[in-house]
Amino acid sequence: MRKRIIIILVVALAVVSQLQAQNMSVSGVVTDKSTGETLIGASILQKGTTNGTITNIDGEFSISVPGNATLVVSYVGYLNLEVVVNNAAKLKIQLESNSKSLDEVIVVGYGTQKAKDMTAPISTVKGSDLNKQIASNPMSALQGKMSGVQVINNGAPGSGPSVKIRGVGSIGDYANPLYVVDGVFVNNIDFLSSGDIEDLTVLKDASAAAIYGVRAANGVVLVTTKKGKIDQTNVSYEGYFGVQIPVNVMKLSSKDQYVELVNEANANTTGYTPKVAANYPASTDWYAQLLRNAIMHNHSLDISGATEKTSYSVGANYFYQEGIMNAKNDYDRYNFRVRLDQKVNNWFKMGFNSVVSNAKKNNANNNAFFSAFVNPPVYSVYDDTNTAAYPIRFGSPQTYGFGNQYGNPVAAAYYNNSKEDGLKLVFSTFAEITLIPEKLKFKTSYNLDFAFWKSQNYTPEFNVGGSQGVRKSSLSKTFGMSSKQIIDNLLTYTDQIDEHSFNLMLGQSTRMEKQSWMTGTAQDVPGYDDQSIYLTTSSFRDRYSNDGADRYNGISFFTRGTYNYADKYLATLTFRADASSKYQEKWGYFPSVGLGWIMTGEDFMKDQKIFQSLKIRGSWGMLGNDNVPANSAVILGSSGAGSSGIFGDVLVDGIGAQTVIQRYLKWEVVNEVNFGADFTMMNQKLKGDLDFYNRITNNVVFYAPIATGGGVAELLSNNGKVQNQGIELSLNWGDKINKDFTYNVGFNATTISNKVLALEGREYIPGASVRGNYTTRTAVGHAIGSFYGYEIDKVYASESEALRDPVSQDIKLGGYFKYKDQNGDNVIDSKDKVYLGSPIPWLMTGIDFSMNYKKLDASISFQGQFGNKVLNAKRMNRDIFADGNYDLDFYNNRWTTTNKSTDYPSAEAYNTSFIQQANDFFVEDASYIRIQNIQVGYTLDKIKGVKSLRVYLSAQRPFTYFTYKGFTPEVGGAPISNGIDTSVYPMQAVYSVGLKMNL
Amino acid sequence: MKNKIFIALLSTLALAGCQEFLDIRPEGTVPSSGLDYSKSENVFLPVSAAYAKMRTANTHSFPYIGAFEITSDNADKGSTPEDNPTMKELDDLNYDSGNGLINELWIGYFDVVSGANHAIAQMPLFENALQNADAKKYTRQCAGEAKVIRAYAYFNLTRLFGRVPVIDTTLTAEELAAKNQETTDSLYRFIEKDLLEAISVLPDSYTKDWAGRINKYTAMAIKAKVHLYQNEWDSVASLTDKIMASNRYDLLPEFRSVFSIDNENSKESLFEIQSSTLGKSTGDGTFLEYAYVQGPRGNSPGNMQGWGFCTPSTSLINFFTARGETERAAATFLYRGSKTPEGDSIKAACSNPAYNGKVYTPSQYNLWNYNGYGFDHNVRIIRYSDVLLMFAEAKAHGAIAGNSSGFDALAAINKVRDRVKLLPLGAVTLQDIWDERRAELALEEDRFFDLIRTGQAATALAGKGFNAAKHNLFPIPSQQMQLNTHLTQNPNYN
C-alpha cells in the first residue's frame, strides 16, 4: 500500500494583458474522466485573474468571462486542466485523476524527490491513516500497514513496539531502524502522537537509505511533522475515548486441579506427603486477580495555515492510557508542536520546528504476570489470619508451606512503585540560501534531540511472608539527560537541459551525542506522601550514589545525484563517508546505485492498455550501522564492591580487569540488492509495487559469549554475516461505483528468509539461557536465534514400551518423551539436538478494506504473521517452581495412565530436567491472524461554523487467533534470544468512540 | 544567518580536530593500564580485586555446597523433596554435563583465575615504577598472594574436573577458545609452582585490620592439602609441621565458638572466604549467601530463615551418635523444634528435621534489610584442626619429614579430640584419622573429595550408585564444551 502526499502547485501566472473583450456567461459541468462522476467543489478560475467560482452539488458551474479567456480548472486529487473558452457557452470539462502521481513529491533523506523519479521502493503513510488506529504511538499504528515492516507490539501502557525492517540483520540488540524526525535522529518515535505526523516514509533499500549510511543498515523511518498548507487555514480537533479489555487471557489450573497435578507429579518422590485440597483455603485465579479493564483516551488540536511567505503549524496532543494490570500502572503524555517557515526574500528562507513531549509512566511489575503463572492457586489474595503481613494483610504462600521462590502476585504488583517522567525536545532550525534561482541552493541546519528523564522506584516497608517483604523502605532515583546534536550543510543543484534533468547534492554532517545520568539510592524513606519520598528524608547510613555517561561523535560527507532522461530512464547515485567514534576502524564508505526504467514512457508501450504506468527498478548499495555499543580499544578497569576484597570486615578498594583482549571493531555494513516494479493497471484502479530484496549484513557487531577464562562471559566483536531476503508486495484496488459509493482494498505481504552465512570461524553462538541452559543457537545456515533442542518423537505409553525401544535415553518411562534419534546411533544425547524453528516469521501480511457510502464510512483491517516460533519459557521453570501451578491446557492434555497423550508429558515427567529443556513441546508456533481494527464513521457537514465533523466507533484488536499457549504470540527480544516468553504483558482489545472536527 | 555560517564554520573546525573528536574511551572508565604505578598505595588494588573474585555465588555458595558436600554421605539436598531438581541431581550423583550448578563452578573458579592473572601481571609494572626497595619487595609479596588465589582456584578445578586448561596470562578470545586441557599431574605441578613461589615471598602475618589476608602459612596449608590429594606424605608432613611449629595457630578452646561471627579469622583459621554486610542493611553485594542457602527453611522471623539446603544426613547423625560425639554434634546439628543458647527458636514447622549448625547465625547478626540470614558468615576453607589431621595422616603413612613441632600422628589427632572432650586414642589407624576428619570437618565441604581421595567413596556412597570410573570427576559442563570445542569430556559422561 502506498500513500502519498500530494503537493499541488497552482500556477496562475498571466503575462498577456487581454484586449478588452465582451464578457459572456459560460456554464458547464466538471466530471471525473474515468468514471464520469461529477465533481463537487472543483475550482474554476479565469487565468491571470482572481475571477473564479466553484462547482455546485451537481458538478455544475457558471462564470462570466471574456470569450477568449482561459479557464484553469482544479480539484484536489486531480490534475489541473486549462480550457480555452473559445466563445463556447457550454463546457464539458473532464479532469484526470492525479493517481498517476506524476507530481507526487516524496520526502527522502536530505530533501524531496518526485515519485516518478524514484529508483527505490519507498512506502509512505499519512499521519491521518495512522491516526485511525487506536495506539499509543505511531509505530504501533503501523502494524500490518506496510510491506517490509515488522511491528511487535507490547500491551504495557506507553511501551513502544519493536520494529524491524526487512528482517533482522544485526545480531545485537541494535537491529532497530533509524528514525529521522524533521532531520533529527532519534531512537524511536514513542514521544509523538500519530496526530503530530503529516507523513511517515520508510526507506527500505540501499539506494534510498544509503544517504543515511551511518545508521541506515536496519532501514530508515522518516517522519515529517505537520506543516501549514497554502491558503488553507485549518483548525481541527480529533479525539477518542476507549475501553481496553484484556483478551486471550490464559487459564490456569484451579485448586483441585493443581493438587491433583502436584500429587500426580510426586507420586514416586520419596518422602513426599500428598497435598490435600481441603487443607487450602481458596482457589484463586491469579490472572483474574491481576487483570482489569482499563480506559484510554486521546485528544489532538491542530491549527495550521500558510501564505505565500509564511507557513505555520501548531499542535497540541494529550494521550492517556491506563494499564490492564490491576495496579498503579498507566501512561500519560502531552505534546506541543510548533513549526514556522518563512521566506525572507527571494533568495533566503528560514524556519524552525520543535516538538516538546512530556510523558509520565507508572510501570507495572511485569514479573507479577510470571508470578501469577507459577503461584499455587490455593491461597487467597488477602488473608486476615496472616498477622505477620503488614500494612496490608495479603495472603502468603509460605503460610501453606511453599518455598520462598513464591510470593503473592497481587502483592508484588501492589508494592511495586516505579515511575518515569520524561521531557523531550526535538528541535530543528534551518536557513536556506538560493545562490542561483531555481538551481543552486545552500542549506544549513541544526538539529537537536534533547531529553531529560527521571525515574523513581520506591518500595515501602512491607511484609507478606517468606522473602516477600522488606524491613526498611527503599528508594532509588535516577536523573538523566541526553543531547544529540547534528549540524548538516547541504548544497543542492537542480537543472534541466533538454530532456536531461538532474539533481546533485553535496552534504556534510557532524554529530555529537552525549547522555549522562545519576542515580541515588537510600533506605528508611518515609512513605508518608509523594512529598516525603526523597533521598534527603532517608536514613543517612544507607545512602549511595552513582553516575555514568556515554558520548559518541561522528563526521560524515555525502553526495547524491539523480538523473532523469525524458521521463524514461532514471538513475540515483549516492556515496557517503562516515566516521564514528564507536568503531576502531573509524571510517566507513557507503556507495549506492539505483536505476529505473519507466516502460510506459516508451513508444512501443503507447498502444497497450494493460498498464497505465509501469516502472522497473533496480538498486545496489552499502549501508552502515553505528547504532552499536561503543567498543573500547583498551581493556577497562573495573572497580566497586565486586572488585574489592574484604579484610577485617572492611571493604578495601580494588581495581580489576578482564584478562581477554578487546577486539578491533569494524563497521557493520549491509550490502543490499533490490529489484522491483511499480505499476498501475485497470484504468488506475489497481496500483501495486513488487520488490525482491537481498541484504547481507557483514561484520555483524554483537556481544558474543566467549570461552571462560578471561574474566568476562562475552565480548563485543564483528561476528559474521547474515542474509535477509524476501519479496514485498503491495496492491491497492480503489473504485468508485457511483457518486455515493467508493471502496478500497489494500493488501501487503512480505516474506523474510533469514540466514546466518558466516560466524568468523565459530560454529554457532548460544543464546537465551533459560535456567542455565541455552535454548537458541545462532548458527551458520540457520536463522538468527533459532531454537535448538530435541525433537519429540512421541510420548512413551508405558515403561515396557520404552524398554522395548532399542534407542537409549536417560529416562525411559511411561509419560516421558521419546526424543527423536536424529543420527540413528540408538543413543539420545546432545548430538540429536536439532533446529526447531526461529522467532522470525517467514510471512507477514496485512489487508485493509474501506468503503464510503454517502456520509458513512467503514473499514476493517487484518494483519498476521506466519511461520515463527516462540519458546514458552513460563512452562520451563519447574526445576525451581516444582510445586508451582500449571496452566489449564497442561491439566487437560497431560499424559496419564488413563489418558495417554501422544504429545504432552506426564506431570511427573514435566518436572524433570530431562523434559524441562528446549524441545518442540516448549517451542511453539507463534503464527497469528488478527482483526487489527474495525471502524464505522459518519460525517456531518451541515453544521454551522464547522467544516466537517466525523464521529466513529472503533474496535482495535478485537480478535486474534493463534495456537500458542500464552497470552500473546507477540514476544520481542534481542535477536539471539528473541521470542522467549517469561512474563509478557497481556494484550488488550480497545473499544472506542471518537470524533474528528474541522473548523 | 550569521549564526548559521558560524555553525558551518564550527563543524569544519571540528574536522580539523578529527582524530581527537573520534577517539573516545567510554565515559566513566579508567583503562586497566591506567593505574599510577609509581604509587605504592596502588599496589594492592588489583590484588584486592582478585580476592573479590572468590566472594561470588558461583565459587562459594549454592553450587559449592552442592558439589563439595551434598554429593557426599554427610548431607542431603534438604529443602522440600520437590525443590531444585538440579541440586537433587548432585545429591543423587545423577548429573550430566548439562547440570547448571557444575557449570557455575567452572565459570566461578575460572573467574578467580582471571582475577589472579590480572593481579600477577600488574605487579611487575609496579616493581619497575617504584623506587623504594621495600615497595618493590611488597609488589612481589602481593604477586605471591595472587598466586595463592590462583593455586586455590586451580586446586578446586582440578579436584572437580581432573583436567582443565591452564590459563595464566591475558589472551585473545580465540586463544581461550582453543585451549587444551592439561593432565591432572601437570595441573598439580602448576599449582605447586605458584604456591612455592608464594611461600618464599609471603609474610608470616599481617596486622589485625588485614584479617583474612593470605600469608605464608595459608599458602603452606593449601600446599599441604594439594600434596595430600597426591599422597605425597613427606611434603604434607613437612608443610603442616612448619605451620604447627610456628606457634602462630592453635585450636580455640570451644568447638562451637569456632563458627561464630566473632571468631572469624581467629587463630584457628588458615583460610577463610570473607563475607560481610559491612554493618549496612543495603548496598552492593559484599556478602555470600553460603549460610543463607543452608539456613532453616520455613523458620520465622524472616531473618532467621534460609533455603534449608545441605541438611545433615541420617548417616552423619548416626555416625556422631555412635562415636559419642556431644560437643561437635551440638555445633554441627541445628534441630527443628529447638532453641539455641543465643535464644533463637528453630520452629517445629520447619521443612527439615535438622540443618547445618555450623552456619547458624544468631538473629542479632542478621540485620540485612531483605530478610537475610547469615550474610556475615565467612566460609571456613582451612582450619588448624585440618592441618593437625593432615599431619597425622602423613605420619600415619610413614612420612619421615616434618619433625620440628614435636608432634607425632597420635599427638596431633588427640589434640583435635581433646578439644571436643573425646578420650585420647592410644594408637592411631588411617581409618581413625579419616573418621576424625569426618567428625571434625562435617558440612565444611571437605567430605566428598576426601571420600574419593581415600578410596572410601565406593563403600560410603554405594547407596547413591557411586562409580569411581565416572564419579571421581565431574563432567566438563556442556556449555563450556560448546564455547571451547577443544575440551574433551571426562570418562563416562556424554
Interface residues (C-beta under 8 A of the other chain):
Chain A: V262 A265 N266 T269 T270 G271 Y272 F348 M350 A388 Q398 G401 G403 N404 A431 I433 T444 Y446 N463 G466 S467 G469 V470 R471 K472 S474 I487 N489 Q508 S509 T510 S516 T521 Q523 R541 D542 Y544 D547 G548 A549 D550 R551 Y552 N553 G554 I555 A579 S580 S581 K586 A630 S632 A633 V634 I635 L636 G637 S638 S639 G640 A641 G642 S643 S644 G645 I646 F647 G648 D649 V650 L651 V652 D653 G654 I655 G656 A657 Q658 T659 V660 I661 R663 P705 I706 A707 T708 G709 G710 G711 A713 L715 S717 G761 E763 Y764 P766 R771 G772 N773 Y774 D810 V827 D829 S830 R878 D879 I880 A882 D883 N911 T912 S913 Q916 Q917
Chain B: M1 K4 I5 I7 A8 L10 S11 A14 L15 C18 F21 L22 D23 I24 R25 P26 E27 G28 T29 V30 P31 S32 S33 G34 L35 F44 L45 P46 V47 S48 A49 A50 Y51 A52 K53 R55 S79 T80 P81 E82 D83 N84 P85 T86 E89 D96 S97 G98 G100 L101 N103 E104 W106 I107 F110 D111 V113 S114 G115 N117 H118 A119 A121 P165 I167 T169 T170 L171 T172 A173 E174 L176 A177 K179 K208 D209 W210 A211 G212 R213 N265 Q274 S275 S276 L278 G279 K280 S281 T282 G283 D284 G285 T286 R297 G298 S300 P301 G302 N303 Q305 W307 S351 N369 Y370 N371 S478 Q479 Q480 Q482 L483 N484 T485 N494
